[in-house]
Amino acid sequence: MPSGPFVDRDTRELDLEQIFAEAVPLLGLIVLFGALALVPALLAMLFPGASVLTFGLLLVTQLILAVGLGVILLYVVARGNQLASAE
């Protein structure tokens, strides 16, 4: 019976090295889009009285987070397909 992508073939236990190797690029994407979204969010906090500017900056923050979530989900699906076809 074939094992899954994150299971060691010999011991049938979780392959923690492969799990960590796959988690590092994913963490990089999360940090990247989180840091990008933090910039307009912090700028919005600097101008609390300017409601139009604050509203626009918060919309940009939400847009960055939404696009980042989409990119991360696409990466996870594409990488899962690569791992499944490599077996």
Long-range contacts (C-beta under 8 A, 24 or more apart in sequence): 2-87, 5-80, 5-83, 5-84, 5-86, 5-87, 22-79, 22-83, 25-75, 26-72, 26-75, 26-76, 29-68, 29-71, 29-72, 29-75, 30-68, 30-72, 32-68, 33-64, 33-65, 33-67, 33-68, 33-69, 33-71, 33-72, 34-68, 36-64, 36-68, 37-61, 37-64, 37-65, 37-68, 40-64
